[in-house]
Amino acid sequence: MENISKLILALFSSTGQQAVKVDNQFKVMCVVLHPDSPDVFLCGGYSSVVKAWDSRCCKVVKVYKAGIQQTLKILFLRGGQDFITSTDCVSRDSADRTLIAWDFQTTAKVSNQIYHERYTCPSLALHPQEESFVAQTNGNYIALFSSQKPYRMNKRRRFEGHKVEGFAVQSDISPDGTILASGSSTGFAHFYDFHNARMLHSFQAHSQPCLGVSQHPILPTTVVTCDWAGEIKIWH
């Protein structure tokens, strides 16, 4: 469970009861479970490090260090051997820190020359079928990357037409991998053809910035949106 305190809470999804509570020692902005070892989770936030916790013993088992001030998002790649972090670094000499690929076991940086443009990336999403992932950028576009080393950016395909403007706008890929959805600082929800980056549809979802659009895993015409004010809507 993500929050802006220094505490991390893990809850049982079936009952809502607290399973784990740990003091992380820095304000937490992102938490992700390991895809193959759900007892292990990564957390990042207002710190130069990302921590791996084992919920069985409530101890830090690994620490990943980078010359940054804040981790914005963490994304495990398929299999859980590597993961990507996005950070707050946007200076002229920070191309090695905006997006960083890590080896989960060794804590070593696998690649740190992934994204060379001077925009932070507030969210990341893994394609459910193909070897790729996307990064929402504060350049008002979504960038596409290979999830295989060396994680090259696809410069011929990017998803434009929505606004980010400093908000933590999320993106989401449909379970069949054909549609990419994104919120927008304008309150709109946008939907793109994943394979040609063409915008398929958009609509005004909220009066406040729309921070998230999530596509239903079974019902393809159902989506959920949320906004800056905390409002959640279901659309058909």
Buried (B, 14 or more C-beta within 10 A) or exposed (E): EEBEEBEBBBEEEEEEEEEBEBEBEBBBBBBBBBBEEEEBBBBBBBBBBBBBBBBEEEEBEBEBEBEBEBBBBBBBBBEBBBBBBBBBBBEEEBBBBBBBBBBBEEBEBBBBBBBEBBBBBBBBBBBEEBEBBBBBBBBBBBBBBBBEEEBEBEEEBBBEBBBBEEBBBBBBBBEEBBBBBBBBBBBBBBBBEBEEBEBEEBEEBBEBBBBBBBBBEEEEEEBBBBBBEEEEEEEE
